Amino acid sequence: MDVQKKILSLIKEIDKHNIDYYVYDNPKILDSQYDLLLRELEKLEKLHPDLISDYSPTKRVGSKPTSKFDSIDHSIPMLSLANAMDHQELIDFDLRVKKILDTNQDIEYAMEPKLDGLAVEVVYEDGYLKHGSTRGNGVTGEDVSSNLKTIKAIPLTLLDSDVDTSGIIEFRGEVFINHSDFKMLNKKRVDEDEAVFANPRNCAAGSLRQLDPQITSSRPLRINFYSIGLKGNLGVNTQIELIKCLPTLGLPVNNLIKTGKGINDVIKYYDYLESIRNDLDYDIDGVVIKVNSFDHQATLGQRSRSPRWAIAGKLKSQQETTTIIDIIPSVGRTGAITPVAKLDAVNVGGAMVSNATLHNQDEIDRKDIRVGDTVLIQRAGDVIPEVIKVIAEKRHSERPQYQLPDSCPSCSSSVARVEGDVVLRCMNSENCPAQVSGRMKHFVSKNCMDIDGVGEKLIDSLISNKLVQKYSDLFKLSYSDLEDLERMADKSINNILESINNAKNARFSRFLNGLGIRNVGTHACNLLEKHFDSDINKLASTTEDDLNNIHEIGEIMASSIVGYFSNQANMDDINECISLGVTFKKNKVSNEFKNLSFVITGSFENLSRADIKKKLESFGARVSNSISKNTAYLVLGSTPGSKLQKANDLDIPIINEDDINSLLEGILPS
């Protein structure tokens, strides 16, 4: 095959895998295999620059940072929607539609979740991506084309299909971040000693408006398309025809979109989404109801700011007001001092909330947050609650502004804010009890050494009794060390010592992750495990240049790794761990289930959901958070959520805890 044909073949294959992953939630290859394809394409294009296409996957990132965004006018305004706050207002909407259309017949509606993200318009000309913009004020948006191109779910060229994609077609959608991706992103930022994001919505909006596309490309942005501006020659006549057409062009849509006949179906759908809201892997703040027929939409027309043919049914608030009782500075394992608001406990979205993060001093100053203030707080899924704003009119007396302390609240040592860092830090990294405690708790946690029975309370007790200060101290613990601790019975002591001994046969990546090297997260640890074949000495003696040559290991990470292993105290502790029996086992990953997607729901008696996920992934399976037609099995525990009903609706095979061991031995129930 000549080079040009090979390049075109690779582009086609990479695009296909993007469609499989983002449109159909059914990846056919591992991430590492996808990366190899992309690197092969990059290599060929570097050797043959004359053959590089503007629509190559390698061109998604590459635009230089800009100083500002240009403006783009929307051909057809991106109108906002009127809101319905309850069933009666939805009924009133239906009555208005019937009145204008002069009918007593049930109206057919398209019903979809209202994603809580950032609305955008993506414009294609003759099937090729032309530009993209934010909604802005509805008439004019910001040109964020370079940033939108970094989202792999947005095809650079539309797929060939039975519909006509000639001319200008304007597709509209919502950019968002899944909860699971958001958690991983925040965990990575904690591992890399960076400030965490408050919530997925703000993170998605901020990421899309970065002036440097390289930053946008590092964020796990997704998009669902749901509407259209100029239709070109697309030839669709209803909303649901559009939704069915979009995936055939390579454009992802939400899998919960349905049609309904009449207001009763609308209310049932509204109540259904309310019931599953907290089970979804993304934020929604309502239900969008649209008259399905485009002809009927044209007849209904629009008001000055909103269409008459659509309405947003708002769901119960995930925001509440409460009072800040106190602000407590918390010291993390990297020395970062984070202010935490202690709240008068309040029920937000079904969960009692008594704490909220205030992030840093700049955030406190910007929002002018003070002890005693009445504040609006927000909770989204499992995200840490945050203070949205102060209710200024309820501040009846002037209270002093809050300032973080000028010494560490844990060890009274000096604190400093490094230039370019928004976080105040304790400088006593070696002996600060809070930092030592944070590091040790991280080291024994599930994603690191996973030492069963050694929890947070025991770590604090070991530190206060001066039994552990560094990682190797854990492996020196004896029966006599533990027997004098409070609430330590003979059986508990033996179980703890057995767990510590078992942990000595460790995964290299887990041990490395446990060391808590700044800027080095779980994914990077897995990469380093493979590259250095689980050899700590090879990694310790490597250079920054060698590390920079590893795909996905950047300069900042390389500098952190070399700096960590250049510290003799760190090496002494690692070598002491090894002398006490710590060894690194090779990780063998089976691909037996690599084409199978599993979803886990409910709780289990003998295995945690994390354990089940870990076992399935070790066999090459993909564990998803949502049921789709491509789900191979639902793993069912007690007290399941709405996923069970959806699995039954889609006829997905269901297995329980008793089936897990059989499943992993290769005996799949039929």
N, C-alpha and C positions, 0 to 999 in steps of 0.2 A: 504493500500500500504506500502511495507517495505521501509526502509530508502534509500537503494541503488536505488530502482526504483523511489522514489520521487526525489532524487538528479538528476538522469538522465533525468527525466521528466522536472525538472526546467531548466536544461542546454539546453534541446531541445527547450523549450518555449522561453527562453531568446535569444537564437541564432535566432529563427524565428522572434522575434520582431526586432532584429538588421537588419535582411535581409529586413523586411518590411520597415524599416525606411531608411536605407542607399542605398539599391539596388532599391527598387520600389517607394521610396518617398511616402509611404502610411502607416504611423504609425497606428496601431490598438488600442493602449492603450496610456494613458497619461504618461508623464515622471515620475510622482509620483507613478503610478502603476508599471512601470518598476523598479523603485528603490525598491519597496516592494518585488518584485520577487527576485532581486539580494540580498537583505538583508536576505530573507528567506533562499536562497542558502548558503550564508555566515554562517548563524547560524547553519545550518545542517552540513556543512563541519567542522565547529569549534568543534562541538560535536562528529563528526566521521572523524577525520583526515585521517584515513586509506582509506577512500572512495573518497579522493580528486583526481581528474583527472588533468593531466598536461594541458588539453585542456578545463578546466572549465573557464567560463567567469570571475570568481574571480581571475584567474591567469594572467589576462591581465596586472595588475600592481602588482609589488611585488619584482621585481629584485632590487638588491642593486645598488646604484650609482657606476659607474666605473671610473677609472682614465683616460682611453683612449679607443678608438674603435679599435678593431682588423680589419685586412684587409680580404677581401673575393674576390677571383678571379671569374669573370663571365665565365660560361662555354662557352657562345657565347658572343662576345663583344657587349656592348650597344652603337651602333654607333650614332653619331650626324647626323643631316640632313642638306643637302645643302639647301640654301635659294633661293626663287624666290621673287623678289621685286615688280613685277607688272604682269599684264596680259600676256605680251609678253614672260616673262621668264617662266611662266606656260605653254604657248604654245610651247616654245622651249623644255621644259621637255617632253611634250607629243610626240613631234616629235622624240626625242631621244629614247623614249621607243618603239615607233612603228618601228624605224629603227633596233633596236637590235632584236626585236621580229619578224622582217621581215613581217609586216602586214600593210594593209591600212585600216583595220577595226577599228571601235571605240574601245578603251580600256575601260574595266570596272574598275572603281576606287572606293576605299573606302575613304570617305572624313570625316574629324573630326576636331573639334577645337583643337588648340595647347594650352593646359593649361599652365599657367605661374606659375609653382610650382617647386617641386623637384622630379626628376625621381628616381624610386626605382625598385628593383627586389625582388619579394617574392617567395620563393621556397617551394613547397609542395612535400612530399614523401609519396606515397600511400594514398594521401588525407589529410595528416596531415602537418601542418605548420612546416617546418624545420628551416629555417632562412630567414632573409631579409637583404638587403644591399642598400646603395646609388649607384648611377651610377658611382661616382668617376671620373676617367679618361677614363671610357668606358671599360677598361680591368679589373681594380681592384677598388672595392668600399669599403666602411666602413660597418662593421657589426653593424647594428642598430636594430637587431632582437627584443630586449627588448622594444625599443621605438615603433616599428611598431605594436607590440602586443597590445599596449594601444589604437590603433585606432580601434574602434568597427566595422568599415566598413570592416575590414580585418578578415575573418572567421579563427578561429583556426583550424577548420577541414572543408574540402569542403563538400558541400551538396551532398547527394545521387542524382544521375541523370542518364540519359540514356547513358552518355559517360563514357569511361573508364579512371579513374583517377589514375591508378596504375603507379608505377615508379616515376621518377623525372620529375616534370613540373615546369617551371620557368615563372611566370606571371610578366609582367612589367606594371607599371602605374605611375601616377603623384600624389604626395601628395600636397594638397592645402588647403586653407581656404576660405570659402565663405565670400563675403563682409558683409552680414548681421551678420554672426557669428563674424567677425572681429570687427565690430562696437560694438557689445555687449561686446567682450573681452576688447576692449580699454575703453569702458565706465566703466566696472568693475574695470579696473586698475586705472582709474581716481577716482572712488569712494573709492578705497583702497589706494589712494595716491601713486600710482606707475607710473613710466614713461610709456607713451604709445608707442606702436609699430609703426613703420613708414609705413609699407605696408604689405599686406597679404603674399606676396611671401617671403620676408625676415623673417617674423614671422614663416611661415611654415617650411622653411629651418632651421632656428635656433632652433625651437622646436624639430624637428626630430633629431637634433644633440646634444641635451642636454645629459649630462653624467648621469643625474638622471631621470629615467623613470617617477617618480612621477610628475616632472615638465611637461614632454611631455603629460602626461595623462590629465593635466589641460587645455590643449590647444585644440580648436575645429577643429582638423585635419580631413580632408576627403581624399578620394582617388578615382580616376577613373582608371580602368585598360584598356589597349588598345593594348597590344602587348604580344608576347610570345618568350621565349628563347628555352630551351629544351621542346619538346612537349609531352614527355612520350608516352602514348598510346591514346592520346586525340582524334586523328582521325579527325581533322578539316582540310579543304583543301583551305579555303579562309579566308581573313581578316574578312569579314562580318559574316561568319560562327562562327569564334572565338568570335566576339562581341556578337552574339546571344547566344552563349554557356556560356559565362562568368556569366551572372546573374543566370543561372540554377545551378551554382556551389556556388553561394553566393557572387560573386565578382561584385561590382558596375561598370557600364560603363556610359559614357556620353550619354544623350538622344538626342543629336544633330547629332550623327554619321549617315551618309547616304551613299548609293552607287550612282554612276553616270556613265553614258555611254558617253564617249568621252569628249573632252576638253571643249565643250560648257557647259556641266553640271558642270564641275569643276569651271569654271569662274562664273557661276551663284551662286554656293555655296559660293565661295570666297567673292563675292559681298554681298551676304545675311548675312554672318557672320560679315562682316564689318558694315553693317547697324544695326545689333542688338547688337553689341559689348557692348555698354554702358548700355544696358538693362539687361545684364546677371548679375547673382549674384556672379560671379567669374571672375578672370582675364584671358584673352587669349591674346596672342601676335602673333597669326598667325593661319593658316589653314594647316593641314597635309593631303597631298594627297598620297595615297598608291595604287599601282597596287593590285587589289583585289586577284587574283589567286596566291597561294603560289608556284605553279609550274612555273608561269611566273616570280615570284620574284627570284626563284632559277636560272632561265635562265639569267635574267638581272644581277644578282650578285651585287658586290659592288666595290667601290673604296677603297683607303686605309683608309678613315675616314668616309665615308658615303655610304649608299646603293644607287644603281642606280634606284631602284624601288619605291622610296619615295622622296618627297620634301616638304619643309615647305614654304608655301606662307605667307610672312610677311605682317602684317597689318600696317596701318599708325602709325607713332610713337606717343607714349604717353609721349615722352620726348622732351624737347626743351632747347635751351640755352637762357640765359638772364643775366642781370646785377643786382648785389645786390646794391641797393641805400643806404640802412641803415640797421642796426641791432638794434631791439628794445626789451628790456627785458619786458616780460609780467608777472604779478603777479596773480596767481590763487587763488581760495578760500581756498586752504590748505597752502598757502604761497609759493608754488613752483614757482621759477623764471625761466621762459622758454624764451630763445632767439628766436625771430621771424625775419626772413629776409624779408625786404621790397624790392620788386622786381620791375624792369621795366616791366610793365604788358605785358604778352605774352599769346597767345592762345595755350593751351595744350589739345589735345584730344577734342576740341570743347568747351572748357571753358576758360575764361580769368582768369589768375592766377597772383596775385600781392603780395601774401604772401606765405611764406613757413616756416615750422617749422625747427629749428636747434637743437631741443631736449635738449641739455645741453652743458656745457662747454667742457666736454670730447669729444663730437662729433665735436664741432668746432675745437678743437685742433687736433683731429685725421685727419680731412679733410683739416685743415689749411684754414679755410674760413675767408675772410676779406672783409670789406666794399669796394666796387668798383670792386670786382672780377667778371669775367664772369664765370657763373656756368651752369651746366647741371641740370635741375630740372625734376622731374617725378611726374605724377599724374596718379592714378589708380582708376577708378570709382569715388566714393565719398570720397576716402581717402584723408587726409590732404596732400597737395603737400610737397615734401621734396627735399632738395638739394642732388643730387647724388655725384657730385664731382666738384672740381674747374678746369677750363680749364687753366692750369698753364701757357701755352705758351702765353696766352693773358694778363697776368699780366705784364705790361710794366714798372711798378715802384714799389719799395718796399713800401708796406703799412704796418701800425702797426697791430700787431695781436690783435684780439678782446678779451676783458676780460669782463665778467659779472661784474656789479658794486659791490662794497664792502658794500653798504648800500641799503636798499629797495627803488626802484624807486617810490614807492607809498607813503611811510610814513617816509622814511629816517632812519628807525630803523636798527639795526644790522641784518646781514644775516649770516647763518652758513650752513655748509654741514655736516650732521650727518654721522658718520662712517657707511659704507655699503650702503649709499644712493648716487646716482649719481646726485641728484637734490640739488641746492642751495635754501635755504628757508629763508623767512622773519620770525623773531622770535616774532614779535608783532601781534600775532593772534587775540587778542581781539579788537584792535583799528586801525589796518591797513585798510584804506578805500578800497583798492583793495580786501582784503580778506573778509571784511564785505559785499562788493558789490557782490562778487562771491558766498558767502553763501546765501545771500538773493535771488539772481537770481536762484540759484539751488533750493531753497525752494519753489519758486512760479512756477517752470517749469512744463511742461506737465507730466513728469514721477514722479513728487512729488505732491505738493498741487494743481497744475493745476489751478491757479487763473487767469482767463481770464481778459485781460485789464491791468494787472500789468506786463509790459514788462521791458526790460533792461533800457530804457531811464527814465522811471518813477522811477525805483529803484535808479538809479544814482541821480536823482533829490531829492528823499526822503532822501538819505544819505547826500548829500551836504547841505540840509536844516536842517539836524540833527533831522529828524522826525522818522527815524528808525535806530536802531543799532543792535537789536536782533529780533528773530522771533515773539515774542509776541507783539512787537511794531506795526506790521502790523494790528493786530486785534484791536488796540486802535485808529487807524486813524479815523478822523471825517471830516465832510464837511468843517469846518473852516481850518483844516490842509491843505486840498487840494486846496482850492479856490485861494490861493495866488500863487500857482505854475504856471509856464509859460504854456500857451496853455491849460488851464483847464476850459472847459465850464461846465455849470450846468449839462447837460445830461451825459457828460463823468464822472464827479464826482459821480453822482448817480449810474452809471453802475459799476464803480470800487468798490464802497462801497457795492453794491449788490453782486458782485463777491466774495469779501472778506467774506461777511456774509455767502454766500452759501458754501464757502470752509470750513467753520467750521464743517460741517458734513462730516468728512474725512475718507478715508480708512486708517486704522492703518499702513499698509505697506507703503503707500504714505507719510504719516507724518514722519514715521521712516526714509524713504529714504531721505526726505527733510532735516533731521537733519544733514546729511552729515558726519556720523560717519566713521572715517577712516577704511578702509579694509572691509566695509560692503556695498555691492551693492544691486541692485534691487532684484535679486533672493534670496539673504539672507533675505531681508526684508519680502518677501512673506513667506519664511519658518518660520520666527519668528512670523509673524502674525498668522499663523495656530497654531504654538506650544503654544503660550501664549494667544490664543483666543482674540486677540486685546486688551489685558490688559496691559497698559503701566507700571502700578505699579508692576505687576508680573515680567515683563522684567527688570525693574530697580532694583529689589531686588534679581535677580538671581545670581548665582555664575559661575565662569569659568568652574568648573567641570560639572555643570548642562548643560551649553551651549555646552561643548565638547561632551556630550552624544547625541546631536541633529545631525542627519545625515547631512553631508555637512557643518557643522559649525566647523571650525578648531580652533587650539589654538590661532593663531594670531588674528583671528576675535573675538574669545571669550574675549581675553584680551582687545581689543579695545572697545568692548561693555561695559564690566564692568568698564573700565577706564572712558568712557564717562559719564555713569550714576553715577559714584562716584564723579564727579565734581559738587559741589553744585550750581555753577552758571548755569550749564546746566539744572539741575533739577528745579531751580527757574524759568527759562525761560519756560520750559515745563509746569510746574504747572500754570504759569501765562497764558499761552495759554488756558489751560483747564478752568481756572476761567473766561476767557473771552468768553467761549462758545464752544470751540473746543471739539467735541465728535467723537468717532470712531465707524463707522457703521460696521456691520458684512458683509462680502463679500460672497454672494451666487452665486456659479457657476453652471449654467445649463449644462447638458451633452447632450442637445438635438441635437447638431450638431457635436458630438465628432468624428464621422467617416467621416466627410466631410472636404475636402480641398478647400480653396478659394484662388484666386489670384486677386489682385487689380491693376488696371492700369488706367492712366490718372488722371485728376484733377476734383474736385467736387465743386459745388457751396455752399452747406449748411453744408457739413461735410468734415473734413480733412481725408486723408487716414489713419492717425493715429487713428482718432475717429472710423472709420469703422472697422479697425483692432481690436481695443479694444472691440468694441461691439460684433464682431463675436467671439473673443476668450472668452468673458464672457459667451457665449453659448456653449463653448466646441469645437468650430471649430479650425482648424489649418489654418493659413494664410501663404501661401508659396510665394516665389518670382518668381517661374518659372512654366510655364504651362507644364503639363504632362497628360498622358492618365487617370491618377487618380484624376485630378482636377474636383471637383464637379461643381463649378461655377466660371466664370470670372466676377468680379464686374467692370463695364466699366464706366469710366468718359470721359470727353472731352479730345481731343488731345492725344489719346492712342498711345502706341508704337507698337512694332512688336508682342506683346502678343495677340493682337486682331486677327491677321492673323493666328497665331498658334492655337488659340482657335477655329477658324472657320475650320481650317484643321482637327482638332481632334474632331470636332462636340461637343465642350464643351458648355453647356448652358450659356447664357450671361444675366446678370441683370444690371440695371442701378441704379442711385441714388434714383429714385422714388420707386424702388422695396425694398430698404433697410429696411424701417420700416415694410413693409408687411412681408418681410423675417424674421425679428426678432420677428414677431408675429406668426411665424410658417406657413405662407402661401408662399410656394415656387413656383415660376412660373414654368410651365412645358415647 
